[in-house]
Amino acid sequence: MADFTELPVYDGVGDYHFNRYRVAFKCPPAETKQSLARDFVANFPAYLTSQYATVVKGDRDFESRPTLHFHGFKMVPFPNPAQTAIFPPPTIDIASPHTDWVVKIDENDNLGFTAQTLKREFMVVSEDGPTGFGVLGIPGVSPLIDLIAAGDPMEVNRMHFLAGRRSWRLDDGKSFEVDGDVLVLETAAVERFSHKAYMRADAVLGLESAVPDIWIAMLNNFVAKRTLVRVPQRLRPGWKNKNGIDYYIRSFGDGAALSGDIEFAQQKRLGLFKTILPSRK
């Protein structure tokens, strides 16, 4: 058996989730969009790592393609009857011991890349052990494990909690139909939950609500680490701004509704994220 199995969005469950996050900035005199894109891809773990998530280059390839290994943090206060205003309660990471794997599937015109979510098929004791190695979850080890314990918790925990793809692109602003002589770095995704157990966990733990902060922090890290000059943009209908990052988030009951969304249609028309949806087999 291969080390990983792909989790295509069409095999996911629940609504289709479509989102776009972007930042516009001036191109430094000594740089080009190509040089900045190469740096972003080469140093992706440094730009993504924040209080919300970490990522490292995977130590295993999938079908001769490189992988990335993520952990997203979902911190909540740990109940403590003795807590006071002076000594706030400690927090716990309710996403632990779960991690997520993705595989790079293209270089997006050498201006970024696209990643496909995966299910891990090999043993990792630190993650498989708390699930009881598929026999039964160990109660109390993790709120997430407790919520996915129905059926085979080890198999569910090995899955990226989302099925689908995310893509990144750094290109001229005109390629995105934004104002001014600027460059834009954007990430976009089409995803669904990979298993019904994650839908249940999301209803209790708010897993998906933790996702926006990851990409907002990543874009802000890139701007800050490269000392780029941000250029604020007018917001298109449906877009919002948080911490200097413009974003658009919508959910759809099926693929047809997704295809009819104006922002999904725009990125498709402009050819920004050509492989964000896989071909149906």
C-alpha positions in Angstrom: 0.0 0.0 0.0 1.2 3.5 -0.8 2.0 5.8 2.1 -0.9 8.1 1.3 -4.3 8.2 -0.4 -5.7 11.3 -2.0 -8.9 12.9 -0.6 -10.6 14.5 -3.6 -13.3 17.0 -2.9 -15.9 15.0 -4.7 -15.5 12.2 -2.2 -16.0 14.6 0.8 -19.1 15.2 2.8 -21.3 18.2 3.5 -21.2 21.6 1.8 -18.5 22.8 -0.6 -16.4 25.5 1.1 -14.8 28.0 -1.2 -12.5 30.8 0.0 -10.0 33.3 -1.2 -7.4 35.3 0.8 -5.2 38.0 -0.7 -2.8 40.8 -0.1 -1.7 43.5 -2.6 1.8 45.2 -2.4 4.3 47.1 -4.4 7.0 45.2 -6.1 10.4 46.1 -4.7 12.9 47.5 -7.3 15.3 44.6 -7.1 12.6 41.9 -7.3 10.2 40.5 -9.9 7.0 38.5 -9.4 8.9 35.4 -10.4 11.7 35.9 -7.8 9.1 36.7 -5.0 7.1 33.6 -6.0 10.2 31.4 -5.9 11.0 32.7 -2.4 7.5 32.2 -1.2 7.5 28.5 -2.3 11.0 27.8 -1.1 10.4 29.2 2.3 6.7 28.3 2.6 7.1 26.7 6.1 8.6 30.0 7.5 5.8 32.1 6.1 3.0 29.8 7.2 4.2 29.1 10.8 2.4 31.2 13.4 0.5 30.8 16.6 -2.3 29.2 14.5 -0.4 26.5 12.6 3.0 25.0 11.8 4.1 23.1 8.7 7.3 21.2 7.7 8.4 19.6 4.5 7.2 16.0 4.6 9.7 13.2 5.1 7.9 11.0 2.6 6.9 11.7 -1.0 3.7 10.7 -2.6 4.0 9.4 -6.2 7.4 11.1 -6.5 5.8 14.5 -5.5 6.8 16.4 -2.3 4.5 16.5 0.7 3.9 19.0 3.5 3.0 18.1 7.1 0.7 20.5 8.9 -0.6 20.9 12.4 -3.3 23.5 13.1 -3.7 24.7 16.6 -7.2 25.1 18.2 -6.5 26.5 21.6 -9.3 26.6 24.3 -9.2 27.4 28.0 -8.8 24.4 30.3 -11.5 24.5 33.0 -10.0 25.3 36.3 -12.2 26.0 39.4 -9.3 27.9 41.0 -8.8 30.4 38.1 -8.8 34.1 38.8 -8.6 37.3 36.8 -4.9 37.5 37.8 -4.2 33.9 36.9 -6.2 33.0 33.8 -6.8 29.4 33.0 -4.3 27.4 31.0 -5.2 26.5 27.4 -5.1 23.2 25.6 -4.7 22.3 22.0 -7.9 20.4 21.2 -6.7 19.5 17.7 -3.8 17.4 19.1 -2.8 14.6 18.4 -4.1 15.2 14.9 -1.9 16.4 12.0 -2.7 16.9 8.3 -0.7 16.0 5.1 -0.9 17.5 1.7 0.9 16.8 -1.6 2.1 19.4 -4.1 0.5 18.6 -7.5 1.7 21.5 -9.6 3.7 24.8 -9.6 0.8 27.0 -10.8 2.7 28.5 -13.8 5.8 28.8 -11.6 4.1 31.5 -9.6 3.0 29.3 -6.6 1.7 25.8 -6.2 -1.4 23.7 -5.6 -1.8 21.1 -2.9 -4.1 18.1 -2.5 -5.2 16.8 0.9 -4.2 13.3 1.9 -4.9 10.4 4.2 -1.8 8.9 5.9 -1.6 5.1 5.5 1.5 4.5 7.7 1.8 4.1 11.4 2.7 7.1 13.7 2.5 5.9 17.3 2.1 9.4 18.8 -1.1 9.9 16.7 -2.4 6.3 16.3 -1.8 5.4 19.9 -4.4 7.7 21.5 -7.0 6.3 19.1 -6.4 2.8 20.5 -4.9 1.8 17.2 -8.4 1.6 15.7 -9.9 -0.5 18.4 -11.3 2.2 20.5 -10.4 5.8 21.4 -8.9 6.5 24.7 -11.4 8.7 26.5 -10.2 12.1 27.7 -6.9 12.1 25.7 -8.3 14.6 23.2 -11.7 16.3 22.6 -11.1 15.7 18.9 -10.4 12.0 19.4 -13.5 11.7 21.6 -15.7 13.2 18.9 -14.4 11.0 16.1 -14.4 7.8 18.2 -17.4 6.3 16.4 -16.3 3.6 13.9 -12.6 3.4 13.4 -11.0 6.5 15.1 -7.5 5.6 13.9 -8.6 5.6 10.2 -10.5 8.9 10.6 -7.6 10.6 12.5 -5.2 9.7 9.7 -7.3 11.7 7.2 -6.8 15.4 6.6 -9.9 16.8 8.1 -10.7 18.5 4.7 -11.0 16.8 1.3 -9.9 19.1 -1.5 -7.3 21.4 -2.8 -5.7 24.7 -1.9 -3.7 26.8 -4.3 -1.3 29.8 -4.0 -0.4 32.4 -6.7 1.8 35.5 -6.7 1.2 37.5 -9.8 0.5 41.0 -11.3 -2.5 42.7 -9.8 -4.1 43.0 -13.2 -4.2 39.2 -13.4 -6.6 39.4 -10.4 -8.5 42.5 -11.7 -7.4 44.6 -8.8 -6.5 48.3 -8.9 -3.1 49.8 -9.3 0.4 48.8 -10.4 0.7 46.1 -7.7 1.5 42.5 -7.1 -0.9 40.1 -5.4 -0.4 37.0 -3.3 -3.5 35.0 -3.0 -4.5 31.6 -1.7 -7.8 29.9 -2.7 -9.4 26.6 -1.9 -12.3 24.3 -2.6 -12.9 21.9 0.2 -15.4 19.7 2.1 -15.1 17.7 5.2 -13.3 14.5 4.5 -15.5 12.4 6.9 -18.9 12.8 8.7 -16.9 12.5 12.0 -15.3 15.8 11.2 -18.6 17.4 10.6 -19.7 16.3 14.1 -16.5 17.6 15.6 -16.8 20.9 13.7 -20.3 21.4 15.2 -18.9 21.1 18.7 -15.3 22.4 18.4 -15.6 24.9 15.5 -12.7 23.3 13.6 -13.3 25.3 10.4 -13.6 28.6 12.3 -9.9 28.3 13.1 -8.9 28.2 9.4 -9.1 31.9 8.4 -6.5 33.0 11.0 -4.0 30.5 9.5 -4.1 32.1 6.0 -4.4 35.7 7.3 -1.3 35.2 9.4 0.6 33.6 6.5 0.0 36.5 4.2 0.9 39.0 6.8 4.1 37.0 7.6 5.1 37.2 4.0 4.6 41.0 3.8 6.4 41.6 7.1 9.3 39.3 6.5 9.9 40.7 3.0 9.3 44.3 4.3 6.8 44.8 1.5 4.7 48.0 1.1 1.0 47.0 1.4 -1.5 48.6 -1.0 -5.0 48.5 0.3 -7.7 47.6 -2.2 -11.4 48.4 -2.5 -13.5 45.4 -1.4 -15.5 43.6 -4.0 -19.1 42.6 -3.0 -19.0 39.8 -0.5 -15.3 40.4 0.5 -14.2 41.4 4.0 -10.9 42.5 5.5 -9.2 41.3 8.7 -5.8 42.4 9.9 -5.0 44.0 6.5 -6.0 40.8 4.5 -8.9 40.8 2.1 -10.9 37.5 2.1 -14.0 35.9 0.7 -15.7 32.8 2.2 -18.8 31.0 0.9 -20.4 27.6 1.3 -22.5 25.8 -1.3 -24.8 22.8 -1.2 -23.4 21.3 -4.3 -20.9 21.7 -7.1 -23.4 23.4 -9.4 -24.0 26.2 -6.9 -20.3 26.6 -6.4 -19.8 27.0 -10.2 -22.4 29.7 -10.3 -20.6 31.9 -7.6 -19.3 35.1 -9.1 -15.9 34.9 -7.4 -15.4 31.3 -8.3 -16.3 32.0 -11.8 -13.9 35.0 -11.9 -10.9 33.0 -10.8 -11.7 30.3 -13.3 -12.2 32.9 -16.1 -8.8 34.5 -15.3 -7.0 31.1 -15.1 -5.7 31.9 -11.6 -6.0 28.4 -10.0 -6.4 26.0 -12.9 -6.1 22.8 -10.8 -8.1 23.8 -7.8 -10.7 21.2 -8.8 -9.7 17.8 -10.0 -11.1 16.2 -13.1 -13.9 13.9 -12.4 -12.9 10.3 -13.1 
